[in-house]
Structures are given as C-alpha cells and as structure tokens.
Amino acid sequence: MRSVRARAAIGATLVVAVALVAAGLAVLSVLRTNLIDQADLQAEVAAREVAGQLALDTAYADLDLDDEEDHPVQVTDEEGRVVFVSQGLRAISGTGSAGVSPVPSASVGATPSPGDDDDDGDDDDGGGSGRPERGEVSSDDPDFSDGTATVDGKQADYRFAAVEATTSAGITLTVHAGAPLAAEQEAVNTVRGAMLTGLPLLLAVVAGVTWLVTRRALRPVEGIRREMAAITASEDLARRVPEPDSRDEIARLARTTNETLTVLEASVERQRRFVADASHELRSPIASLRTQLEVAEAHPELLDLAGAVADTVRLQVLAADLLLLARLDAGEKPGAARIEAGALVREEVSQRTGDRIPVTVEVAEGTAYEVSGSRGQLVRVVGNLLDNAQRHAENRITVQVAADGRGVRVEVRDDGAGVPEDERERIFERFVRLDDARSRDDGGAGLGLAIARDVAARHGGTLTVHRAPEGGAAFRLWLPYAATA
C-alpha cells in the first residue's frame, strides 16, 4: 500500500467493482421487470380468453383452455368460492383462494336466485359498482399477484392475473389465470451466474492493466528521483534530471526541477564567489592594519595613526555592506513607513559636510513625493549614489527629485567620464570596478551600486544608469508612490 502503483491499482479496481456491481444489479432489475411484464401479458391474455367464454355463458365443462399445464386457471364466484379449476391443478396459492375443488353451484347459464336479478338490476350490475355489464368482461386492468401452483404433481412459481366477467344471468365470476415464471428465473439466474463468473476475471484484468500503465507512467518519475539522489550524493549542481519527450505533468515536473537546479546552481555559485571576493576584500585592510600595528609595536614613533583609522573605517564600512547584502539575500522585507523623498535627499546632502564637490539639490517646492519602505535602506541608496558621483565627478553633482508616472524619480548626475554603454549593467554586479588601475582605497569594494539596486528592487523600484546632460553618468532611482489609505 506504500506504492503509488499499488494504491492506483487497488483504487481503480474498487471503483470498477462498485460500478460493475451497480450496473449488474440494474441489468438484473431491468431483465426481471421485462420478463415479469411478459408473464403478466401471457397471464392476462389467458385470463381474458377464459373470462370471455364465461361472459358468453359457456359451461365449465365446455371451456376451451389452451395449454393448461403452463396456464392453470381457477374461477371463483362473488363470495370467493372456487367454482372451476383447470385439469390437473392440485394446489394453488396467491389467488386469495387456495381451494382447488369446485363447490356445488348453479351452472354458468342458470337463472339467478331471487334478489340477485330484477328489472332494475342495471344499477347494481352497472359501472357504478365497478363490475362489468352482463355478458361482458371487465375492461379494467387486471390485478396481478405472485403465487405457486401444483399441476400434475409439479409445483412451480406463477404470475396470476385476475379478470372479472359477468354472465347474462348477472353472476360475476373472477378468472385467475397463471403464467409460469420458470423462464424468468432461469434467465435471471443465468445472467447472475455469468456476472459472478466474469466479475473477478474482469477485476483482475483491470488491476493488472492499471498496475502496468501506472508503472509505465511513473517510470520517468523514478528516473528523476534517481538523478536527484545522485546529485545530492555528488553535490554536483551542474547535473540535470532527464526530461521525457511527452508534454504531460511529468515532463513539466522535470523541466521545473531543472529550472530549480539552475537557479540553485547560480545561487550557490554567486554565494561562493561572494565569499571569495569578500575574503579577498577583507584581506587587504586587515593585512595593512596588522602591518601598521606591528611597526608601531616595534617603533612607536613610526605609528601611522591616520592610516590605521582609515583602514579600520574601511573594514567597518565593508563589514556593514556585507551584512546588508546578507540580509537582502535572506529575503528581508523592507518596512512600510511613509517617507517623503525630497526631505530625505535634502537631509542626506546636508549631512555630507566633507564632500569634495558640493551637491546641488533640485526639488519642486510645495510638492510631496511620498514613498513607502525602510528609511535607513533608502538613505543608504542615496548615500551610495552620492559616493559614486563624488569619486567620478569633476566639478558638478546634481540630485533631482521629480514625479515620474506612478512613482518618484531620484536622479543623481555628475560631469565625469560617464559609464560606457556596454558596461551599464555590469557595474551593478558585486565587487565590480571598471577602473582597475585606481587604488582600492579610492575605488571602494565595488558593493555600493549592487546594494543600491538590490534595495531598489526590494522596494518595488528600479535603478538604472544613463548619460547625463553634463556628459557624465546619470543614475535614476525610481520608486512607486506610497499606497493611499
């Protein structure tokens, strides 16, 4: 039962078994109903034939009975007394009168006793009482009943039809004629036996076919499982699971699995490269700081205190950048505080008192540019863009805040050399520096722009670089407006 194939086979077999049993019962019911209807018709025809003869005052001894063995006949009077039975009938049940010996009575054509007939007897014998007119057979549907009869010493089940007839003397007789149910019982038993014999064989075929089909359908899944187990054991994320040629759910599962492996491989590779680059970036300031401290220990008078502080600050900034990237990679959600972008830019620029080039801020007065998110992270983005502009600008840096569609655009422009068009995406990668010749101290670790783009993406915005009118680079940060309450 732990196997999918076994559960599928058992489930399909149970469903088919229930369906076949229900269908078999329905077929037997319909077959039995049809055969009983045929027996009713035969019994009714036999009963009406005898009733017609009695309505014509035919004497009991002269009644023409066809096939008395298959259609036994019993005739009773108004009081339920048996007045006639067919030849060979020895016992009967289901007609309301079990007697088979006729009681002494007047013949069919005899004159009725006083009080049973008069000139005004039409009201008593007419349609008001539901009885047939004199010399007629009832046109109402006969009453049917199940019973048994013993004819010539053989007992069998019969279907009886009761038909009333009134003689010319006004005597109402009820004719019970039977039709055998042996054919119906034999047909039902034959069909039931065939069903009981064929049902297990059919269920075995269903179970076997379901097992084989399920096994074949799940074969690609087993291949995927084996390859995933091999990938887990080897830790080789470059491997991929086999993709079947079909276009079904299993093929889509294989493609999705390979896409997941591709993303996972890229993530692991990015993480390894990040760790390697971070280790490389940390090694230089740590080595420099250690050298300065060892020199100071041996020759205190040669201590470069300013250089040690600079290396310490660089280590602090790099550690903060690495920590922020780690939080962003872990999926940290930004806050939902409402922030006025113009005020945030003015405040950040006003606090940068040691910049090499003054920064010009262009914000329309009386206009609020509200965005939502983490104030600290957005301040970090603006600060990183200004740091980048300070390193590359020659004489001028401008920060412009303006509306842009359904959001706010914060653009930082400088008049430096700009960014080559084929490098405008690469500069947002981690630990990337376009100017390999400049010193690490001047150029930074290459994380500022990568952090800025990641933060912008976390806030539902974008960060791109273009050519500024001044000839340098124009970094455009776009953020959506804060949702209104």
C-alpha positions in Angstrom: 0.0 0.0 0.0 3.0 2.3 0.2 3.5 2.1 -3.5 1.7 4.5 -5.8 1.2 1.7 -8.3 -0.5 -0.5 -5.7 -2.8 2.3 -4.5 -3.7 3.2 -8.0 -4.4 -0.4 -8.9 -6.5 -1.0 -5.8 -8.4 2.2 -6.2 -9.2 1.6 -9.9 -10.2 -2.0 -9.1 -12.6 -0.9 -6.3 -14.1 1.8 -8.5 -14.7 -0.6 -11.3 -16.0 -3.2 -8.9 -18.6 -0.8 -7.5 -19.6 0.3 -11.0 -19.9 -3.2 -12.3 -21.9 -4.4 -9.3 -24.3 -1.4 -9.6 -24.6 -1.9 -13.4 -25.2 -5.7 -12.8 -27.9 -5.0 -10.3 -29.5 -2.6 -12.7 -29.3 -5.0 -15.5 -30.9 -7.8 -13.4 -33.6 -5.5 -12.2 -34.5 -4.4 -15.8 -34.3 -8.0 -17.0 -36.5 -9.3 -14.2 -39.0 -6.4 -14.8 -39.2 -7.1 -18.5 -39.7 -10.9 -18.0 -42.4 -10.3 -15.4 -44.1 -7.9 -17.8 -44.1 -10.7 -20.4 -45.5 -13.1 -17.9 -48.2 -10.6 -16.9 -49.2 -10.2 -20.5 -49.5 -14.0 -21.0 -51.5 -14.4 -17.8 -53.8 -11.5 -18.8 -54.4 -13.0 -22.3 -55.2 -16.4 -20.8 -57.5 -14.9 -18.2 -59.4 -12.7 -20.6 -59.8 -15.6 -23.0 -61.5 -17.7 -20.3 -63.5 -14.7 -19.0 -64.8 -14.0 -22.5 -66.1 -17.6 -22.7 -67.8 -17.3 -19.3 -69.4 -14.0 -20.3 -70.9 -15.8 -23.2 -72.5 -18.4 -20.8 -70.1 -21.2 -21.9 -70.5 -24.2 -19.5 -67.5 -25.0 -17.4 -67.1 -28.4 -19.0 -67.1 -26.8 -22.4 -64.4 -24.2 -21.6 -61.6 -24.2 -24.2 -58.4 -24.0 -22.2 -55.1 -23.7 -24.1 -52.0 -25.3 -22.6 -53.5 -26.0 -19.1 -50.0 -27.0 -17.8 -48.5 -23.6 -18.5 -51.6 -21.6 -17.8 -53.5 -23.1 -14.8 -57.0 -21.5 -14.4 -59.1 -21.0 -11.3 -62.6 -19.4 -11.3 -64.2 -18.0 -8.2 -67.7 -16.5 -7.6 -68.6 -13.3 -5.9 -68.1 -14.9 -2.4 -64.7 -16.2 -3.2 -65.7 -19.8 -3.6 -63.9 -21.9 -6.2 -66.4 -22.9 -8.9 -63.9 -24.2 -11.5 -60.3 -25.2 -11.9 -58.3 -26.4 -14.9 -57.5 -30.0 -15.3 -54.5 -31.3 -13.4 -54.4 -28.3 -10.9 -54.0 -29.8 -7.4 -52.9 -26.9 -5.3 -52.6 -23.1 -5.8 -51.6 -20.0 -3.7 -51.5 -16.3 -4.4 -55.1 -16.0 -5.8 -56.8 -15.3 -2.5 -58.5 -18.8 -2.6 -56.4 -21.8 -2.0 -59.2 -24.3 -2.8 -59.0 -26.4 -5.9 -62.3 -28.3 -5.6 -65.3 -26.6 -7.1 -68.2 -26.2 -4.7 -71.7 -27.3 -5.8 -73.3 -24.3 -7.5 -75.6 -23.4 -10.4 -74.2 -23.7 -13.9 -72.9 -20.7 -15.6 -76.1 -20.2 -17.6 -78.6 -20.9 -14.8 -81.2 -18.5 -13.6 -80.0 -16.4 -10.6 -81.8 -16.7 -7.3 -84.4 -14.1 -6.3 -82.9 -10.8 -5.3 -79.8 -11.3 -7.4 -81.6 -10.1 -10.5 -84.5 -7.9 -11.3 -85.6 -5.5 -13.9 -83.9 -2.6 -12.2 -80.6 -4.5 -11.6 -78.7 -2.5 -14.0 -77.8 0.0 -11.3 -76.4 -2.8 -9.2 -74.5 -4.5 -12.0 -73.5 -1.4 -13.9 -70.4 0.7 -14.0 -71.3 2.3 -10.6 -70.2 -0.8 -8.8 -67.1 -1.2 -11.0 -68.3 -4.6 -12.2 -68.7 -5.4 -15.9 -72.1 -5.3 -17.6 -74.0 -8.6 -18.1 -72.4 -10.7 -20.8 -69.2 -8.6 -20.8 -65.6 -8.9 -19.5 -64.1 -6.1 -17.3 -62.1 -3.6 -19.2 -60.1 -2.5 -16.2 -56.5 -3.5 -15.8 -56.3 -6.9 -14.1 -54.9 -7.5 -10.7 -51.6 -9.3 -10.7 -50.1 -11.4 -7.9 -47.3 -13.9 -7.4 -48.0 -17.4 -6.3 -47.4 -21.1 -6.7 -49.4 -23.9 -8.3 -49.1 -27.7 -8.4 -50.0 -29.1 -11.8 -49.8 -32.8 -12.4 -47.7 -33.2 -9.3 -45.2 -30.5 -10.2 -45.0 -27.3 -8.2 -43.8 -24.1 -9.8 -43.9 -20.3 -9.4 -46.5 -18.4 -11.4 -47.7 -14.9 -12.1 -51.5 -14.7 -11.8 -53.9 -12.3 -13.5 -57.4 -11.8 -12.1 -60.1 -10.7 -14.6 -63.8 -10.3 -13.9 -66.6 -11.4 -16.2 -70.4 -11.2 -15.7 -72.7 -13.8 -17.3 -76.1 -13.0 -18.8 -77.7 -14.2 -15.6 -75.9 -11.5 -13.7 -73.3 -13.8 -12.0 -69.9 -12.1 -11.6 -67.0 -14.5 -11.8 -63.3 -13.9 -11.3 -60.9 -15.8 -13.5 -57.4 -16.4 -12.2 -55.0 -17.5 -14.9 -51.3 -18.1 -14.4 -48.2 -17.7 -16.4 -45.0 -19.7 -15.4 -42.0 -17.8 -14.0 -39.5 -20.6 -14.7 -38.2 -18.9 -17.8 -37.7 -15.6 -15.9 -36.0 -17.3 -13.1 -33.7 -19.3 -15.4 -32.8 -16.2 -17.4 -32.0 -14.1 -14.3 -30.0 -17.0 -12.7 -28.1 -17.4 -16.0 -27.2 -13.7 -16.2 -26.3 -13.6 -12.5 -24.1 -16.6 -12.8 -22.3 -15.1 -15.8 -21.8 -11.9 -14.0 -20.4 -13.6 -10.9 -18.1 -15.6 -13.0 -16.9 -12.8 -15.2 -16.6 -10.1 -12.5 -13.4 -11.5 -10.8 -11.7 -12.0 -14.1 -12.6 -8.5 -15.3 -11.4 -7.0 -12.0 -8.1 -9.0 -12.3 -7.6 -7.6 -15.8 -8.4 -4.0 -14.6 -5.9 -4.4 -11.7 -3.2 -5.8 -14.0 -3.7 -3.1 -16.7 -3.8 -0.3 -14.1 -0.6 -1.7 -12.5 1.3 -1.8 -15.8 0.0 1.6 -17.1 0.8 3.3 -13.8 4.3 1.6 -13.7 5.0 2.9 -17.2 3.7 6.3 -16.4 5.8 6.6 -13.3 9.0 5.3 -14.9 10.2 8.9 -15.7 9.5 9.9 -12.1 11.8 7.1 -10.9 14.4 8.4 -13.3 14.1 11.9 -11.9 14.3 10.5 -8.3 17.5 8.5 -9.1 19.1 11.5 -10.7 18.2 13.8 -7.8 19.6 11.2 -5.4 22.8 11.2 -7.5 23.0 15.0 -7.5 22.5 15.0 -3.7 25.3 12.4 -3.2 27.7 14.1 -5.6 26.8 17.7 -4.7 27.2 18.4 -8.4 24.6 21.0 -9.2 25.6 21.1 -12.9 23.8 17.8 -13.5 20.2 17.8 -14.7 17.3 15.3 -14.4 16.1 13.6 -17.7 13.2 15.3 -19.4 10.7 12.9 -21.1 9.6 13.8 -24.6 5.9 13.9 -23.6 4.1 17.1 -22.8 2.4 15.9 -19.7 2.7 16.8 -16.0 5.8 14.6 -15.5 7.6 16.5 -18.3 6.6 19.8 -16.7 7.9 18.5 -13.4 11.2 17.6 -14.9 11.6 21.0 -16.6 10.6 22.8 -13.4 13.1 20.6 -11.5 15.9 21.5 -13.9 15.0 25.2 -13.7 15.2 25.0 -9.9 18.6 23.3 -10.2 19.8 26.1 -12.5 18.7 28.7 -10.1 20.2 26.8 -7.2 23.5 26.4 -9.0 23.6 30.1 -9.8 22.8 31.0 -6.2 25.5 28.6 -4.8 28.0 29.9 -7.4 27.1 33.5 -6.5 27.5 32.7 -2.8 30.9 31.1 -3.3 32.1 34.0 -5.4 30.7 36.4 -2.8 32.6 34.6 0.0 35.8 34.5 -2.1 35.5 38.2 -3.0 34.6 39.2 0.5 37.6 37.3 1.8 39.8 39.0 -0.7 38.5 42.4 0.1 38.9 41.9 3.8 42.4 40.6 3.5 43.9 43.8 2.2 42.8 46.2 5.0 43.4 43.6 7.7 46.9 43.0 6.4 47.6 46.7 6.2 46.2 47.3 9.7 48.2 44.4 11.1 51.4 45.7 9.4 50.9 49.2 10.9 50.3 47.7 14.4 53.4 45.5 14.2 55.5 48.5 13.1 54.0 50.6 15.9 54.8 47.8 18.4 58.5 47.8 17.4 58.8 51.5 16.7 56.1 53.5 18.4 57.4 56.8 16.9 56.6 55.4 13.3 52.9 54.7 14.1 50.7 56.0 11.2 47.6 56.7 13.3 45.6 58.2 10.4 46.3 55.2 8.2 45.2 52.8 10.9 42.0 54.7 11.4 41.3 54.8 7.7 41.8 51.0 7.4 39.6 50.5 10.4 36.9 52.7 8.9 37.2 50.8 5.6 36.8 47.5 7.4 33.8 48.8 9.3 32.1 50.0 6.0 32.9 46.7 4.3 31.5 44.7 7.1 28.3 46.8 7.1 27.9 46.3 3.4 28.4 42.6 3.6 25.9 42.4 6.5 23.3 44.3 4.5 23.8 42.1 1.4 23.4 39.0 3.6 20.1 40.3 4.9 18.9 41.2 1.4 19.8 37.7 0.1 18.0 36.2 3.1 14.8 37.9 1.8 14.5 40.6 4.4 11.4 42.7 3.8 11.6 46.5 3.8 9.5 48.4 6.2 6.2 50.1 5.4 6.9 53.6 6.7 5.8 56.6 4.6 8.8 58.6 3.5 9.0 62.0 1.7 11.7 61.6 -0.9 12.6 65.2 -1.2 13.1 65.7 2.5 15.2 62.5 2.7 17.5 63.8 -0.1 17.9 67.2 1.4 18.7 65.7 4.8 21.3 63.3 3.4 23.0 66.0 1.4 23.1 68.4 4.3 24.9 65.9 6.5 27.7 65.4 3.9 30.0 68.2 5.0 33.2 66.6 4.0 32.4 66.0 0.3 35.0 67.1 -2.3 32.3 68.6 -4.6 29.2 70.5 -3.4 25.9 68.8 -4.3 23.0 70.7 -5.9 19.5 69.5 -4.9 16.6 70.2 -7.3 13.2 69.6 -5.7 10.0 71.3 -6.6 8.7 73.4 -3.7 5.2 72.5 -2.3 5.2 69.1 -3.8 5.3 65.9 -1.7 6.9 62.8 -3.1 5.9 60.1 -0.6 7.2 56.5 -0.9 7.0 53.6 1.5 9.8 51.4 2.8 12.8 51.4 5.0 14.1 54.8 5.7 17.6 53.5 6.6 17.9 51.4 3.4 16.8 54.3 1.2 19.2 56.7 2.9 21.9 54.1 2.1 20.9 54.0 -1.6 21.1 57.8 -1.9 24.4 57.9 0.0 26.0 55.2 -2.2 24.9 57.1 -5.4 26.4 60.3 -4.0 29.6 58.5 -3.0 29.9 57.1 -6.5 29.4 60.6 -8.0 32.0 62.1 -5.7 34.6 59.6 -7.0 33.9 60.3 -10.7 32.7 63.9 -10.9 35.0 66.8 -11.9 33.2 69.9 -10.9 29.4 69.3 -10.6 27.0 66.9 -8.9 23.2 67.4 -9.1 20.4 65.5 -7.4 16.9 65.9 -8.8 13.7 64.7 -7.3 10.6 64.7 -9.6 7.4 62.8 -10.3 7.7 60.0 -12.9 4.5 58.3 -13.9 3.1 56.4 -10.9 6.2 57.0 -8.8 9.1 59.2 -7.9 12.4 59.6 -9.7 15.6 60.4 -7.8 18.3 61.2 -10.3 22.0 61.7 -9.4 24.1 63.3 -12.2 27.7 64.2 -12.4 30.0 65.7 -15.1 32.6 62.9 -15.0 33.6 60.5 -17.7 30.3 58.5 -17.6 29.8 54.8 -17.9 30.4 53.0 -21.2 27.1 51.7 -22.7 28.3 48.1 -22.7 29.2 48.3 -19.0 26.0 49.8 -17.7 24.7 46.5 -16.3 28.0 45.1 -15.2 28.6 47.9 -12.8 25.7 46.7 -10.7 27.4 43.3 -10.0 29.1 42.8 -6.7 32.8 43.6 -6.3 33.0 45.1 -9.8 35.3 48.1 -10.5 35.6 49.5 -14.0 38.8 51.3 -13.2 41.2 48.5 -12.3 44.1 50.9 -12.2 42.8 53.1 -9.3 43.6 52.1 -5.8 41.2 50.1 -3.6 41.1 52.9 -1.1 39.8 55.4 -3.7 37.6 53.0 -5.5 35.9 51.1 -2.7 35.0 47.5 -2.6 32.6 47.6 -5.5 29.4 46.9 -3.4 27.8 50.3 -3.3 25.9 50.1 -6.6 25.0 46.4 -6.1 23.5 47.2 -2.7 21.6 50.2 -4.2 20.0 48.1 -7.0 19.1 45.3 -4.5 17.4 47.8 -2.1 15.5 49.4 -5.0 14.2 46.1 -6.2 13.1 45.2 -2.6 11.1 48.4 -2.6 9.4 47.6 -5.9 11.5 50.1 -7.8 14.4 50.2 -10.3 17.9 51.6 -10.6 19.4 52.3 -14.0 22.3 54.4 -15.4 22.2 56.7 -18.4 24.2 59.5 -19.9 23.8 62.8 -18.1 23.3 66.2 -19.9 26.5 67.3 -18.3 28.3 64.5 -20.0 28.8 62.2 -17.1 26.6 59.4 -15.6 23.0 59.8 -14.5 21.8 57.2 -12.0 18.0 57.1 -12.0 16.3 55.6 -8.9 12.5 55.0 -9.5 10.2 54.2 -6.5 6.4 53.7 -6.6 4.2 56.2 -4.7 3.2 55.1 -1.2 -0.3 53.5 -1.2 -3.0 55.8 -0.1 -5.2 54.8 2.9 
